[in-house]
Amino acid sequence: MIPQDFESWKDCMERQCRIPLTAAFARQRLNVYNNPELPETQQFIRLYGEEHHKRVVDWFSRIALERIR
């Protein structure tokens, strides 16, 4: 199941996938997902859709900002 809210997504990433959501990781992902020319971004959108792409970009932005404070 694809998470539909921030807390579910964060739990999925950190607990289930064991990916630490650091500011550096979030910025790296944002560099990819904010570039529509990259094949990785295009594939993500093809697989999960525009709406989920927008949500994930928002969530990574939130992580990047939270970790800076």
N, C-alpha and C positions, 0 to 999 in steps of 0.2 A: 504494500500500500504506500502511496506517495503522501507524505505529510502535507497537511493543508494549513497548518498554523506554525508560528515561530517555535513555540515550546516543543511541539511534537518533532519538528525538523531538527532542532538543537539536540534533543534527546536521541534521535535516530543517528545523527552524525557522531555525537560524543560517546554515547553508551553502546549502541548497537554496532556502529561502524568503527568505533575507536579512533576517530579523527579529532584531534584537539582543535578546537575553534579559536585559534590565536588571531590576533590582529594581523600579523604577517601573512598567515594562511588566507584570511579573508581578503586582504588586499591583493594577493596573488590571484585568487579566484575572480575577484572583481576585474582585474586586468584582462582576464580571459573573457568573462561573460559580458563585459561592456564593449567588446570588439566583435561586431557581427560578421566581420570578414574571416574570422578564424574558423577552421573546420570543426574544432571542438565545440565552439559556441553554436554553430549551425546544427551539429548533431544533437546537442542538448535540446535545442528548440524543436527539432524534428521528433525526438523521442518523447519529450515531456510537454511541449506546447509553449506558446508565448506567455500565457498567464502564469504558468509555473516558473518560467524563466524570470519574469518580472518579480515574482515573490522571492525567489532565491537571491536575486540581486539585492532586493530590499533587505533580506535577512543577513546576507554577508555584509552589507553596509552597516547594519545595526551592530553586528559583531565588531567590525572595524572601529566604529565610533565608541562602543562600550569599553573596549579594551584600551583605548587611548586615555580615557579619563582616570 
